[in-house]
Amino acid sequence: MQIRISKRENLLKLINLIRIPDVRKDKIFTEMFNGFTRYKEPLRVKEAIIKLCKENGYVTSSELRKEMNYATTNCAIKWLKFHLNQGLLKCIQSSSYKGYGVWRIPARYILNEP
């Protein structure tokens, strides 16, 4: 069977549509898309989020940016919001800006208990 996936968002939608009742789902999809390096990014981000949550107890966009070597935090924020909508994360503190030269305090997320 062959399928053609044109965008990364379509792959993410496909992963959500296919229900595999096993914890090895991510490993199975990694093996399926072995030659496609750009499709491994969601799995790498998910592993980095889980790793940071286990180390610190929470994850922020700036920590994820450093872990994934992104140039800006915008991409990290996008991935955190994606995993928040997927149910992997739960927001415990929203971002805030104090003003008067104080930088924005990033939102904190923790792993959502199943």
N, CA, C and O atoms as a GROMACS GRO file, in nm:
protein
  456
    1MET      N    1   0.084  -0.118   0.000
    1MET     CA    2   0.000   0.000   0.000
    1MET      C    3   0.088   0.124   0.000
    1MET      O    4   0.188   0.129   0.073
    2GLN      N    5   0.055   0.222  -0.079
    2GLN     CA    6   0.131   0.345  -0.084
    2GLN      C    7   0.038   0.462  -0.056
    2GLN      O    8  -0.078   0.463  -0.096
    3ILE      N    9   0.093   0.561   0.015
    3ILE     CA   10   0.021   0.686   0.037
    3ILE      C   11   0.115   0.800   0.006
    3ILE      O   12   0.237   0.787   0.018
    4ARG      N   13   0.058   0.912  -0.034
    4ARG     CA   14   0.140   1.030  -0.064
    4ARG      C   15   0.102   1.139   0.035
    4ARG      O   16  -0.015   1.178   0.046
    5ILE      N   17   0.201   1.186   0.108
    5ILE     CA   18   0.179   1.290   0.207
    5ILE      C   19   0.260   1.410   0.163
    5ILE      O   20   0.381   1.402   0.145
    6SER      N   21   0.191   1.523   0.146
    6SER     CA   22   0.259   1.639   0.089
    6SER      C   23   0.310   1.737   0.193
    6SER      O   24   0.403   1.813   0.165
    7LYS      N   25   0.252   1.739   0.311
    7LYS     CA   26   0.295   1.834   0.413
    7LYS      C   27   0.309   1.764   0.547
    7LYS      O   28   0.251   1.658   0.570
    8ARG      N   29   0.388   1.825   0.635
    8ARG     CA   30   0.410   1.768   0.767
    8ARG      C   31   0.280   1.764   0.847
    8ARG      O   32   0.257   1.670   0.924
    9GLU      N   33   0.194   1.866   0.830
    9GLU     CA   34   0.068   1.868   0.903
    9GLU      C   35  -0.020   1.750   0.863
    9GLU      O   36  -0.094   1.696   0.946
   10ASN      N   37  -0.013   1.710   0.736
   10ASN     CA   38  -0.091   1.594   0.692
   10ASN      C   39  -0.041   1.466   0.757
   10ASN      O   40  -0.121   1.378   0.789
   11LEU      N   41   0.090   1.455   0.777
   11LEU     CA   42   0.143   1.338   0.846
   11LEU      C   43   0.095   1.336   0.990
   11LEU      O   44   0.058   1.230   1.041
   12LEU      N   45   0.095   1.451   1.055
   12LEU     CA   46   0.048   1.456   1.194
   12LEU      C   47  -0.099   1.420   1.203
   12LEU      O   48  -0.141   1.355   1.299
   13LYS      N   49  -0.178   1.462   1.105
   13LYS     CA   50  -0.320   1.425   1.103
   13LYS      C   51  -0.335   1.275   1.082
   13LYS      O   52  -0.422   1.212   1.142
   14LEU      N   53  -0.251   1.217   0.996
   14LEU     CA   54  -0.256   1.073   0.971
   14LEU      C   55  -0.221   0.996   1.097
   14LEU      O   56  -0.286   0.896   1.129
   15ILE      N   57  -0.120   1.040   1.170
   15ILE     CA   58  -0.080   0.972   1.294
   15ILE      C   59  -0.194   0.976   1.394
   15ILE      O   60  -0.216   0.878   1.466
   16ASN      N   61  -0.268   1.087   1.400
   16ASN     CA   62  -0.380   1.097   1.493
   16ASN      C   63  -0.498   1.011   1.450
   16ASN      O   64  -0.573   0.962   1.534
   17LEU      N   65  -0.516   0.993   1.318
   17LEU     CA   66  -0.629   0.913   1.269
   17LEU      C   67  -0.609   0.764   1.293
   17LEU      O   68  -0.705   0.691   1.320
   18ILE      N   69  -0.486   0.719   1.282
   18ILE     CA   70  -0.457   0.576   1.298
   18ILE      C   71  -0.447   0.546   1.447
   18ILE      O   72  -0.363   0.601   1.518
   19ARG      N   73  -0.532   0.459   1.491
   19ARG     CA   74  -0.535   0.422   1.633
   19ARG      C   75  -0.459   0.291   1.651
   19ARG      O   76  -0.502   0.185   1.604
   20ILE      N   77  -0.347   0.299   1.719
   20ILE     CA   78  -0.268   0.181   1.752
   20ILE      C   79  -0.268   0.171   1.904
   20ILE      O   80  -0.207   0.255   1.971
   21PRO      N   81  -0.333   0.070   1.959
   21PRO     CA   82  -0.343   0.060   2.105
   21PRO      C   83  -0.215   0.002   2.168
   21PRO      O   84  -0.218  -0.102   2.234
   22ASP      N   85  -0.106   0.071   2.145
   22ASP     CA   86   0.021   0.023   2.196
   22ASP      C   87   0.110   0.143   2.223
   22ASP      O   88   0.100   0.244   2.154
   23VAL      N   89   0.196   0.132   2.322
   23VAL     CA   90   0.287   0.242   2.354
   23VAL      C   91   0.400   0.254   2.253
   23VAL      O   92   0.475   0.352   2.256
   24ARG      N   93   0.413   0.156   2.164
   24ARG     CA   94   0.519   0.159   2.064
   24ARG      C   95   0.477   0.233   1.937
   24ARG      O   96   0.544   0.220   1.834
   25LYS      N   97   0.369   0.309   1.941
   25LYS     CA   98   0.316   0.378   1.824
   25LYS      C   99   0.421   0.470   1.761
   25LYS      O  100   0.440   0.468   1.639
   26ASP      N  101   0.489   0.550   1.843
   26ASP     CA  102   0.590   0.641   1.790
   26ASP      C  103   0.705   0.565   1.724
   26ASP      O  104   0.756   0.607   1.620
   27LYS      N  105   0.745   0.453   1.783
   27LYS     CA  106   0.853   0.374   1.725
   27LYS      C  107   0.811   0.314   1.591
   27LYS      O  108   0.891   0.309   1.497
   28ILE      N  109   0.686   0.270   1.582
   28ILE     CA  110   0.635   0.213   1.458
   28ILE      C  111   0.635   0.317   1.347
   28ILE      O  112   0.675   0.289   1.234
   29PHE      N  113   0.589   0.440   1.378
   29PHE     CA  114   0.588   0.544   1.277
   29PHE      C  115   0.728   0.590   1.240
   29PHE      O  116   0.752   0.628   1.125
   30THR      N  117   0.820   0.586   1.333
   30THR     CA  118   0.958   0.620   1.301
   30THR      C  119   1.016   0.521   1.201
   30THR      O  120   1.086   0.560   1.108
   31GLU      N  121   0.988   0.393   1.221
   31GLU     CA  122   1.037   0.292   1.128
   31GLU      C  123   0.968   0.303   0.992
   31GLU      O  124   1.031   0.278   0.889
   32MET      N  125   0.839   0.340   0.991
   32MET     CA  126   0.767   0.354   0.865
   32MET      C  127   0.826   0.466   0.779
   32MET      O  128   0.836   0.454   0.657
   33PHE      N  129   0.863   0.576   0.844
   33PHE     CA  130   0.913   0.693   0.772
   33PHE      C  131   1.063   0.707   0.792
   33PHE      O  132   1.112   0.817   0.821
   34ASN      N  133   1.136   0.598   0.776
   34ASN     CA  134   1.278   0.595   0.803
   34ASN      C  135   1.357   0.687   0.710
   34ASN      O  136   1.452   0.751   0.756
   35GLY      N  137   1.323   0.696   0.584
   35GLY     CA  138   1.400   0.776   0.489
   35GLY      C  139   1.361   0.922   0.485
   35GLY      O  140   1.426   1.001   0.416
   36PHE      N  141   1.259   0.961   0.558
   36PHE     CA  142   1.209   1.098   0.553
   36PHE      C  143   1.249   1.172   0.679
   36PHE      O  144   1.181   1.164   0.781
   37THR      N  145   1.360   1.245   0.672
   37THR     CA  146   1.414   1.308   0.791
   37THR      C  147   1.326   1.422   0.843
   37THR      O  148   1.322   1.443   0.964
   38ARG      N  149   1.258   1.495   0.758
   38ARG     CA  150   1.179   1.608   0.806
   38ARG      C  151   1.056   1.563   0.882
   38ARG      O  152   0.999   1.641   0.959
   39TYR      N  153   1.013   1.438   0.863
   39TYR     CA  154   0.897   1.388   0.935
   39TYR      C  155   0.933   1.334   1.073
   39TYR      O  156   0.844   1.298   1.150
   40LYS      N  157   1.061   1.326   1.104
   40LYS     CA  158   1.103   1.280   1.235
   40LYS      C  159   1.101   1.392   1.338
   40LYS      O  160   1.112   1.366   1.458
   41GLU      N  161   1.086   1.515   1.295
   41GLU     CA  162   1.088   1.630   1.386
   41GLU      C  163   0.981   1.622   1.494
   41GLU      O  164   1.013   1.647   1.611
   42PRO      N  165   0.855   1.588   1.463
   42PRO     CA  166   0.757   1.579   1.571
   42PRO      C  167   0.792   1.476   1.677
   42PRO      O  168   0.765   1.498   1.796
   43LEU      N  169   0.852   1.366   1.638
   43LEU     CA  170   0.891   1.264   1.735
   43LEU      C  171   1.009   1.310   1.819
   43LEU      O  172   1.014   1.283   1.939
   44ARG      N  173   1.104   1.381   1.758
   44ARG     CA  174   1.218   1.434   1.834
   44ARG      C  175   1.173   1.539   1.934
   44ARG      O  176   1.224   1.544   2.046
   45VAL      N  177   1.077   1.622   1.894
   45VAL     CA  178   1.025   1.726   1.984
   45VAL      C  179   0.953   1.662   2.101
   45VAL      O  180   0.970   1.705   2.215
   46LYS      N  181   0.874   1.560   2.073
   46LYS     CA  182   0.799   1.492   2.180
   46LYS      C  183   0.895   1.428   2.280
   46LYS      O  184   0.873   1.437   2.401
   47GLU      N  185   1.000   1.365   2.231
   47GLU     CA  186   1.099   1.305   2.320
   47GLU      C  187   1.170   1.410   2.403
   47GLU      O  188   1.198   1.388   2.520
   48ALA      N  189   1.200   1.526   2.343
   48ALA     CA  190   1.267   1.634   2.415
   48ALA      C  191   1.176   1.692   2.522
   48ALA      O  192   1.222   1.725   2.632
   49ILE      N  193   1.048   1.705   2.494
   49ILE     CA  194   0.953   1.757   2.592
   49ILE      C  195   0.944   1.663   2.711
   49ILE      O  196   0.947   1.707   2.826
   50ILE      N  197   0.933   1.533   2.684
   50ILE     CA  198   0.924   1.435   2.792
   50ILE      C  199   1.052   1.435   2.875
   50ILE      O  200   1.046   1.425   2.997
   51LYS      N  201   1.166   1.445   2.809
   51LYS     CA  202   1.295   1.448   2.880
   51LYS      C  203   1.305   1.570   2.970
   51LYS      O  204   1.346   1.558   3.086
   52LEU      N  205   1.268   1.688   2.920
   52LEU     CA  206   1.275   1.810   3.000
   52LEU      C  207   1.178   1.806   3.117
   52LEU      O  208   1.209   1.854   3.226
   53CYS      N  209   1.060   1.750   3.094
   53CYS     CA  210   0.962   1.740   3.203
   53CYS      C  211   1.010   1.646   3.313
   53CYS      O  212   0.987   1.671   3.431
   54LYS      N  213   1.077   1.539   3.274
   54LYS     CA  214   1.128   1.446   3.375
   54LYS      C  215   1.246   1.506   3.452
   54LYS      O  216   1.262   1.479   3.571
   55GLU      N  217   1.328   1.587   3.386
   55GLU     CA  218   1.443   1.648   3.452
   55GLU      C  219   1.402   1.762   3.545
   55GLU      O  220   1.446   1.767   3.660
   56ASN      N  221   1.317   1.853   3.496
   56ASN     CA  222   1.284   1.974   3.571
   56ASN      C  223   1.147   1.970   3.638
   56ASN      O  224   1.120   2.049   3.728
   57GLY      N  225   1.063   1.879   3.595
   57GLY     CA  226   0.926   1.877   3.646
   57GLY      C  227   0.832   1.958   3.558
   57GLY      O  228   0.710   1.945   3.571
   58TYR      N  229   0.885   2.040   3.472
   58TYR     CA  230   0.806   2.122   3.380
   58TYR      C  231   0.891   2.155   3.259
   58TYR      O  232   1.011   2.127   3.257
   59VAL      N  233   0.830   2.216   3.157
   59VAL     CA  234   0.902   2.259   3.038
   59VAL      C  235   0.852   2.397   2.999
   59VAL      O  236   0.733   2.428   3.012
   60THR      N  237   0.943   2.480   2.950
   60THR     CA  238   0.908   2.613   2.898
   60THR      C  239   0.957   2.622   2.754
   60THR      O  240   1.034   2.538   2.707
   61SER      N  241   0.912   2.725   2.685
   61SER     CA  242   0.951   2.743   2.545
   61SER      C  243   1.101   2.770   2.532
   61SER      O  244   1.164   2.724   2.436
   62SER      N  245   1.158   2.843   2.625
   62SER     CA  246   1.302   2.872   2.616
   62SER      C  247   1.386   2.747   2.638
   62SER      O  248   1.490   2.731   2.574
   63GLU      N  249   1.343   2.659   2.728
   63GLU     CA  250   1.416   2.534   2.750
   63GLU      C  251   1.407   2.443   2.628
   63GLU      O  252   1.505   2.380   2.589
   64LEU      N  253   1.287   2.436   2.569
   64LEU     CA  254   1.270   2.354   2.450
   64LEU      C  255   1.351   2.410   2.334
   64LEU      O  256   1.407   2.334   2.254
   65ARG      N  257   1.359   2.541   2.323
   65ARG     CA  258   1.439   2.604   2.217
   65ARG      C  259   1.585   2.565   2.231
   65ARG      O  260   1.650   2.532   2.132
   66LYS      N  261   1.637   2.568   2.352
   66LYS     CA  262   1.777   2.530   2.374
   66LYS      C  263   1.800   2.382   2.346
   66LYS      O  264   1.901   2.344   2.286
   67GLU      N  265   1.706   2.299   2.388
   67GLU     CA  266   1.720   2.154   2.369
   67GLU      C  267   1.718   2.116   2.221
   67GLU      O  268   1.793   2.029   2.178
   68MET      N  269   1.632   2.183   2.142
   68MET     CA  270   1.618   2.150   2.000
   68MET      C  271   1.708   2.235   1.910
   68MET      O  272   1.708   2.216   1.788
   69ASN      N  273   1.784   2.327   1.967
   69ASN     CA  274   1.875   2.416   1.893
   69ASN      C  275   1.801   2.501   1.790
   69ASN      O  276   1.849   2.519   1.678
   70TYR      N  277   1.685   2.554   1.829
   70TYR     CA  278   1.612   2.646   1.742
   70TYR      C  279   1.670   2.786   1.758
   70TYR      O  280   1.722   2.821   1.864
   71ALA      N  281   1.660   2.867   1.652
   71ALA     CA  282   1.712   3.003   1.656
   71ALA      C  283   1.622   3.095   1.738
   71ALA      O  284   1.670   3.184   1.808
   72THR      N  285   1.491   3.074   1.730
   72THR     CA  286   1.397   3.158   1.805
   72THR      C  287   1.302   3.068   1.884
   72THR      O  288   1.297   2.947   1.864
   73THR      N  289   1.228   3.130   1.975
   73THR     CA  290   1.134   3.053   2.056
   73THR      C  291   1.000   3.032   1.987
   73THR      O  292   0.917   2.956   2.037
   74ASN      N  293   0.977   3.097   1.873
   74ASN     CA  294   0.848   3.084   1.805
   74ASN      C  295   0.818   2.939   1.768
   74ASN      O  296   0.706   2.893   1.785
   75CYS      N  297   0.916   2.868   1.717
   75CYS     CA  298   0.896   2.729   1.678
   75CYS      C  299   0.871   2.642   1.802
   75CYS      O  300   0.788   2.551   1.798
   76ALA      N  301   0.940   2.670   1.909
   76ALA     CA  302   0.919   2.594   2.033
   76ALA      C  303   0.779   2.619   2.088
   76ALA      O  304   0.715   2.526   2.137
   77ILE      N  305   0.732   2.742   2.080
   77ILE     CA  306   0.596   2.775   2.126
   77ILE      C  307   0.494   2.701   2.042
   77ILE      O  308   0.395   2.650   2.093
   78LYS      N  309   0.518   2.695   1.911
   78LYS     CA  310   0.427   2.623   1.821
   78LYS      C  311   0.416   2.476   1.860
   78LYS      O  312   0.306   2.421   1.866
   79TRP      N  313   0.529   2.412   1.887
   79TRP     CA  314   0.527   2.271   1.924
   79TRP      C  315   0.463   2.250   2.060
   79TRP      O  316   0.392   2.151   2.080
   80LEU      N  317   0.487   2.341   2.155
   80LEU     CA  318   0.424   2.327   2.286
   80LEU      C  319   0.273   2.340   2.276
   80LEU      O  320   0.199   2.266   2.341
   81LYS      N  321   0.226   2.434   2.195
   81LYS     CA  322   0.081   2.449   2.175
   81LYS      C  323   0.023   2.328   2.104
   81LYS      O  324  -0.088   2.285   2.135
   82PHE      N  325   0.097   2.272   2.009
   82PHE     CA  326   0.051   2.152   1.939
   82PHE      C  327   0.033   2.038   2.037
   82PHE      O  328  -0.070   1.970   2.035
   83HIS      N  329   0.133   2.014   2.122
   83HIS     CA  330   0.124   1.904   2.218
   83HIS      C  331   0.025   1.933   2.329
   83HIS      O  332  -0.028   1.840   2.390
   84LEU      N  333   0.000   2.060   2.358
   84LEU     CA  334  -0.105   2.097   2.452
   84LEU      C  335  -0.241   2.059   2.396
   84LEU      O  336  -0.325   2.005   2.468
   85ASN      N  337  -0.264   2.086   2.267
   85ASN     CA  338  -0.391   2.049   2.202
   85ASN      C  339  -0.405   1.898   2.186
   85ASN      O  340  -0.517   1.847   2.186
   86GLN      N  341  -0.294   1.826   2.174
   86GLN     CA  342  -0.298   1.681   2.160
   86GLN      C  343  -0.324   1.611   2.294
   86GLN      O  344  -0.358   1.493   2.296
   87GLY      N  345  -0.307   1.683   2.404
   87GLY     CA  346  -0.332   1.624   2.535
   87GLY      C  347  -0.208   1.573   2.606
   87GLY      O  348  -0.220   1.515   2.714
   88LEU      N  349  -0.091   1.592   2.548
   88LEU     CA  350   0.032   1.547   2.613
   88LEU      C  351   0.069   1.638   2.729
   88LEU      O  352   0.119   1.591   2.832
   89LEU      N  353   0.045   1.768   2.714
   89LEU     CA  354   0.085   1.867   2.813
   89LEU      C  355  -0.036   1.934   2.878
   89LEU      O  356  -0.147   1.932   2.825
   90LYS      N  357  -0.009   1.992   2.995
   90LYS     CA  358  -0.108   2.072   3.064
   90LYS      C  359  -0.038   2.200   3.111
   90LYS      O  360   0.072   2.194   3.165
   91CYS      N  361  -0.102   2.314   3.090
   91CYS     CA  362  -0.042   2.443   3.127
   91CYS      C  363  -0.065   2.469   3.276
   91CYS      O  364  -0.179   2.465   3.324
   92ILE      N  365   0.043   2.496   3.350
   92ILE     CA  366   0.029   2.525   3.492
   92ILE      C  367   0.050   2.673   3.522
   92ILE      O  368   0.009   2.722   3.628
   93GLN      N  369   0.115   2.744   3.430
   93GLN     CA  370   0.137   2.887   3.449
   93GLN      C  371   0.143   2.952   3.311
   93GLN      O  372   0.226   2.915   3.229
   94SER      N  373   0.055   3.048   3.287
   94SER     CA  374   0.054   3.115   3.157
   94SER      C  375   0.166   3.220   3.150
   94SER      O  376   0.217   3.263   3.254
   95SER      N  377   0.202   3.259   3.030
   95SER     CA  378   0.309   3.357   3.014
   95SER      C  379   0.260   3.494   3.059
   95SER      O  380   0.141   3.525   3.052
   96SER      N  381   0.354   3.575   3.105
   96SER     CA  382   0.318   3.708   3.153
   96SER      C  383   0.431   3.804   3.123
   96SER      O  384   0.546   3.765   3.104
   97TYR      N  385   0.396   3.931   3.119
   97TYR     CA  386   0.493   4.037   3.094
   97TYR      C  387   0.476   4.141   3.202
   97TYR      O  388   0.370   4.203   3.213
   98LYS      N  389   0.579   4.161   3.282
   98LYS     CA  390   0.572   4.253   3.395
   98LYS      C  391   0.589   4.399   3.353
   98LYS      O  392   0.538   4.489   3.419
   99GLY      N  393   0.661   4.421   3.243
   99GLY     CA  394   0.686   4.557   3.199
   99GLY      C  395   0.810   4.616   3.266
   99GLY      O  396   0.876   4.548   3.344
  100TYR      N  397   0.839   4.740   3.236
  100TYR     CA  398   0.952   4.813   3.295
  100TYR      C  399   1.085   4.740   3.276
  100TYR      O  400   1.165   4.732   3.369
  101GLY      N  401   1.108   4.689   3.155
  101GLY     CA  402   1.236   4.628   3.122
  101GLY      C  403   1.248   4.482   3.163
  101GLY      O  404   1.352   4.420   3.138
  102VAL      N  405   1.146   4.426   3.223
  102VAL     CA  406   1.150   4.285   3.262
  102VAL      C  407   1.106   4.202   3.142
  102VAL      O  408   1.004   4.232   3.079
  103TRP      N  409   1.182   4.098   3.111
  103TRP     CA  410   1.148   4.014   2.997
  103TRP      C  411   1.022   3.934   3.026
  103TRP      O  412   0.981   3.918   3.141
  104ARG      N  413   0.963   3.884   2.919
  104ARG     CA  414   0.842   3.802   2.932
  104ARG      C  415   0.876   3.674   3.007
  104ARG      O  416   0.978   3.610   2.979
  105ILE      N  417   0.791   3.638   3.101
  105ILE     CA  418   0.806   3.514   3.174
  105ILE      C  419   0.733   3.406   3.094
  105ILE      O  420   0.612   3.417   3.075
  106PRO      N  421   0.803   3.300   3.048
  106PRO     CA  422   0.737   3.201   2.961
  106PRO      C  423   0.638   3.114   3.039
  106PRO      O  424   0.648   3.099   3.161
  107ALA      N  425   0.544   3.059   2.966
  107ALA     CA  426   0.447   2.967   3.026
  107ALA      C  427   0.516   2.837   3.064
  107ALA      O  428   0.615   2.797   3.003
  108ARG      N  429   0.462   2.773   3.167
  108ARG     CA  430   0.516   2.644   3.212
  108ARG      C  431   0.414   2.535   3.184
  108ARG      O  432   0.294   2.552   3.205
  109TYR      N  433   0.465   2.424   3.136
  109TYR     CA  434   0.380   2.309   3.103
  109TYR      C  435   0.432   2.186   3.174
  109TYR      O  436   0.553   2.171   3.194
  110ILE      N  437   0.342   2.099   3.213
  110ILE     CA  438   0.378   1.971   3.273
  110ILE      C  439   0.313   1.861   3.190
  110ILE      O  440   0.221   1.886   3.112
  111LEU      N  441   0.363   1.739   3.207
  111LEU     CA  442   0.303   1.625   3.138
  111LEU      C  443   0.164   1.599   3.194
  111LEU      O  444   0.145   1.599   3.316
  112ASN      N  445   0.071   1.576   3.107
  112ASN     CA  446  -0.066   1.548   3.146
  112ASN      C  447  -0.075   1.402   3.188
  112ASN      O  448  -0.032   1.314   3.114
  113GLU      N  449  -0.128   1.377   3.304
  113GLU     CA  450  -0.140   1.240   3.352
  113GLU      C  451  -0.252   1.168   3.277
  113GLU      O  452  -0.362   1.222   3.264
  114PRO      N  453  -0.226   1.046   3.225
  114PRO     CA  454  -0.328   0.974   3.149
  114PRO      C  455  -0.442   0.924   3.236
  114PRO      O  456  -0.535   0.862   3.186
   0.00000   0.00000   0.00000
